[in-house]
Structures are given as C-alpha cells and as structure tokens.
C-alpha cells in the first residue's frame, strides 16, 4: 500500500532539512527522490559517528593518529610503550630477541574496552631494550588456555627469511629515517594513471625492487606522459600470487621489494617528476592467515571481523571487517592516514568497494540499473558509512587527496559530495568498458562492430560523477584471462612480432585495432584514463606471479626489437583529448555524431578540438 502523498512530501522535506546538499543531488537526478530517506539515514549515521568520535576521542584528527600509540614505540626516554586491542584475550605479553623468547616475562596491563598496554624501561645507557632490527611477537593466552604467537596488527615491517613459511615481525626503528626532499605535486586536472606492480617491473627473471622501480621505471613513466602512478601490492601480503589482495600486515610496506625507506624514496622521486602516487588500498577484506595476519589475533573468531558466516567472503576465501566496531574504525582510518603521512601517498584506489557496499557482496547480482538495487536492506550501511568517514578524513587532512572507487554496481551518488548524501569519492572506475571490448573481440567480426553501441558504453556514466576509463587493467591481464593484444593476435605474437619477420595481416590488424581501442577509450570513456603496466608487453597471454625468480614473467617497457616497440605511447600521444573543456556552462562537454552506423565516429570536445575516428 502506497504511503499518503502528504506523508511522502513530509519525509522528503525532512530529508532535505537533514542533508544540506541533498536538494542539489535530487535536482541532478530526480529519480532518486523516492530514496531521499535512505540518503538521510546514511548521512545521519555518518554525522552521528563523527560526533561520537569527537566526544570520545577528541576528534577524527586525533582518532586517525592511533598508529602513534598502538603497536610498539620508542619513547623520548628510551623506553618502549606498547599497546594492543585484544578483547578476547585472557593475557597479552611481548617477547622476542630482547627477552630470549621467554613468552611471559613482559606482560601487558589490561585496560578498559579490550585494550592492553605495557611500558618497558630503557637500559641504563638510555638505549632501548628492543633495538632496531630485532624480532618481536605478541603472545596471546586465550580463554581456552591456548598460547598464541602473533604479529601486532600495527607492525610497520615484517619479513620472511629463507624457507620460512610465516613472516617475522621486525622492529623498524632506525636512528635516521628517510627525509622527504620534494613537496607533493599539484593535483592533476586530467588523470593519466599508470597502474604498476613493483615486483613485475623488471625484464629480469626475478621479483623487482623499489630501487629498480625508482631508477628505471619512473623515468620511463614520466617520458610516456603519465601524471599519476597507482601502486598495487604494497600493503604486505604473505601470498605473492594474490597480487596484493590478501593483506596480512596493513601498516607494513611489502619487504619483498625492499625497505620502508626505499619505498619512501620511490614516492619522493615520483613527486620530484611531478607524478602523483596512489596506493591500491585493500580495506574490503583481509587474509585468513592467523600466525602472520589479523585473523584470530586475540584467539577468537571475531576481533577485527564479523563472527560466524558474515565474517567470511566465500568467493575470496578471506575475512570481512566489522565496520561498525569502534576499534576497527580506529584501525582502518589510522591505516589510511599512515600511508598518507608516513609514505607521502597522494590518494587511494579503494579495492572491492562493491563487496563492501552490499551484504550480498555483489555475488550473483546482475545490477540491471534499477534504483531499488542500490537501496534498502541489501545495502551494508556500516561499511558505506566507513567509506564516507574515510573520504571525509583524507580530504580533511589533504584537500587534494584523490580517491577512486572500484565499484561494478554503479551505486548512485558514490562519487558525489558527502554533504549531498554521497560517498565522497572523487572517481569511480568505468568497469563496463573493458568488459565491452572483451565481448566485441570474442563475439563480433571487425565489420560487425556497432559503433553506436560502443559509444553508448563509453559515455554511459552518471552526470557529474567522474570516471576513470581503461581498456584493460590487471583484472583482465592477470592469470586466468587474456590480454587484449593476445585476443587480437593470439599465437602469432610468439613468432611474428620481430621487425626481422614479415608483417602478417594478423599482426598488422592486431596492432592497429589495439591502438584504436585505447584511443577511443581514452577519448570518450571518462574524466581520467588508466593503463596497466602489463599492457606495455603485448607478447604475453597473461601475467603470472611466481615467488620463484626463474619463473617470473618479464616485463619490457620500451623496445625497438619488436613491431610493438613504443606502441604504448599512444596512451599519451592522445593527451590533446584528455582534458576537460567548458561549453554552455558544463565543465566537460561532449557532442557525438555518428555517420554510417558501425563505420565512423566524430567527437567534438570543443569548438576547436575535433577527433575523427574511422574504422574501415
């Protein structure tokens, strides 16, 4: 039974009164009016949480600096202050090299709300009893009597030595830490992102290092015309082949590439080149590892995660955070600030946002575009409020911070201001575009390409919600899938790519179509463009990640020995179409005319800028 008209009007008026910018959102998209109450509820949850943080913690600024007290820290007097949250523990202890691995000689004192603290006085010479480079463990005695050895969730550096299966927690406390020399670059108006993985950035058969990336890859990225890099697999992950998406230590930069200072040097060097640096942050789930991960830190099934089935992601085989938990909010918000403050990152690509937004995690969902799919009981408002808090925080402390949401569902207002009831993201990934190109290459002959359908996919995005366009990313080029180049040229890539071999029709067609796909994607797909490092090597089926150095794929950024030498430069040779142009008061205007369906496309970005795309 429909609500009385007067009741609906009163509810809308109440929502407009509570959410200061909601009227603007509903003006942009009147079809959202029936869901004004949902925006009102989300916004009120957000503001109430902010108020609670202000009252209990002194504000989100202080709350998000909890990495300064949690974990293990050297005090001014040379002593150590240690603090953990382990609500299910019966006892908490610190052990390591410094104690001869006696598990119970340094007990923590139990505080309120599941917190524990410990102070260890300095030596007589005022030096710390736990010097830089020492191995440590937190010892948990569970309520069932188990003795568990754990890595602190706040550990800043962990390593795996030799044939060891698990990682060791190393006290990272150098006398002289890296000092940044360069300021952050100006926020780019038109993002051209180079999605990168440090480990696969070398042509040698080994896992590459931060230093290699700094010295050899950054100059090439600069030369290719990119103004932003997005670094994946930086947060420490025990399983290398997870591509960084099974995080075990959230505050630790992956040690398989080098030291924390070497990562800082990488970011600093990028800044000196005017390159913005984004971190691929994984707050959507965590590894199930317990001995070197967050899972069962205090001996219980919950702690940082939901207990029972709600705490497990069946498809990813990982744990799901309890975003309504006060200490989980402290941990995750502090984690974002840590990467911004300590390492100088300029923003984040948030992985797996769709999984966070819905209780069904997007599994088995088609997302037809019906607005009812984005509201109601299926939405996980706890995690949505966390994302709003995250965007509020990072833009509060660094107004030019960039946030990108990986959301396949197309949730309305995700990239609208929080004051409008939106999620506060700056961009979302245009995830339908790579799927469209794969569909075309799998199902249609060249002469059957429907340009109208292609254009519709490229420009089908929400008004004033910015998108990052891409023809393919790591999701398409990694294990289990095929790169676009391999779909176009297949086995001939192994035999006919050399300049010494005759140019075949397959190779010629493949190279030209590959360029055209990237060109039109760059031109029409969004307000920013992304290219994956793996696309710079076309002669691969896909990219495999191997911990064994002799089985790692080789990535060659520039070469003159193959017909695709310099091929990737099309991604920056088109920067004359990558900017935004104002027309009739619209900041980024676009007029599309299509002649001879399936054959020609002309795009007018402004009166003086014309792109003509012809496919004969």
Secondary structure, 3 states (H helix, E strand, C coil): CCCCHHHHHHHHHHHHHHCCCHHHHHHHCHHHHHHHHHHHHHHHHHHHHHHHHHHHHCCHHHHCCHHHCCEEEECCCCCEEEEEECCCEEEEEEEEHHHCCCCCCCECEECHHHEEEEEECCCCCCCCCCCCCCEEEEEEEECCCCEEEECCCCCCCEECCCCCCCCEEECCCCCCCCCCCCCCCCCCCCEEEEEEEHHHCCCCCCCCCHHHHHHHHHHHHHHCCCCEEEEECCEECCCHHHCCCCCCEEEEECHHHCCHHHHHHHHHHHHHCCCEEEEEECCCCECCCCCCCCCCCCCCCCCCECCHHHHEECCCCEECECCCCHHHHHHHHHHHHHHHHHHCCCEEEECCHHHHHECCCCCCCCCCCCHHHHCCCCECHHHHHHHHHHHHHHHHHCCCCEEEECCCCCCCCCCCCHHHCCCCCCEEECHHHHHHHHHHHHHCCHHHCCHHHHHHHHHCCCCCCCEEECCCCHHHHECCCCCHHHHHHHHHHHCCCECCCCCCHHHHHHHHHHHHHHHHHHHHCCCEEEEEHHHHCCCCCCECCCCCHHHCCCCCCCCCCECCCCHHHHHHHCHHHCCCCCECCECCCCEEEEECCCCEEEEEEECCEEEEEECC
